[in-house]
Amino acid sequence: GQQVMQIPQYQHVQEGEDFTTYCNSSTTLSNIQWYKQRPGGHPVFLIQLVKSGEVKKQKRLTFQFGEAKKNSSLHITATQTTDVGTYFCAGRGNSGNTPLVFGKGTRLSVIA
Amino acid sequence: KAGVTQTPRYLIKTRGQQVTLSCSPISGHRSVSWYQQTPGQGLQFLFEYFSETQRNKGNFPGRFSGRQFSNSRSEMNVSTLELGDSALYLCASSLWVGQGGEQYFGPGTRLTVT
């Protein structure tokens, strides 16, 4: 079945440094979504990418969807302590009735 | 608009027992999905329901079952609990199922099996 791999598993950065997490699917995706889960909280939707090569920005966050629609990345510029949490990518396959498959997430720690 | 609610929030059960977890989606949302979250395993997909029909099922044993009611509320049941079933069970609702459709997660039910 469809698998979504996410790296790195953990990332520790100094406040102000940049951070990137990468997501790769074993199959072509119809879309990819990104979620953030704060410690002790539940996942919260950040964004959805649909088009091949799509790039979207949310303030310091930049999301990309690969040309082949099999990979994606989330880049955070100048991290802040409020960015702490686990970032998950989630994708659906192209066939009509496939579930949303989550990567295992990247846990980001920001050292002030 | 009220968010996704899950009850109970915490549950302690012993091996061999069964448990039923409940999820009320956001008003107007007809799709409900269930996930199991354990440290290091991320969110593992359990079920997806839309209009009372199970649309997808994850790779879990038959001890895990679910259903959705006509008001879109959903329940999941785990029978013959095992220690490995200890996890955070998350429910998520969305307007529709399939392509697109961001998911709104509830706070989860923390299940501990002793």
Interface residues (C-beta under 8 A of the other chain):
Chain A: G1 Q6 S30 N31 Q33 Y35 G41 H42 P43 V44 F45 Q48 V50 F88 A90 R92 G96 N97 T98 P99 L100 V101 F102 G103 K104 G105
Chain B: S33 Y35 G40 Q41 G42 L43 Q44 F45 E48 R55 N56 G58 N59 L90 A92 G98 Q99 G100 E102 Q103 Y104 F105 G106 P107 G108
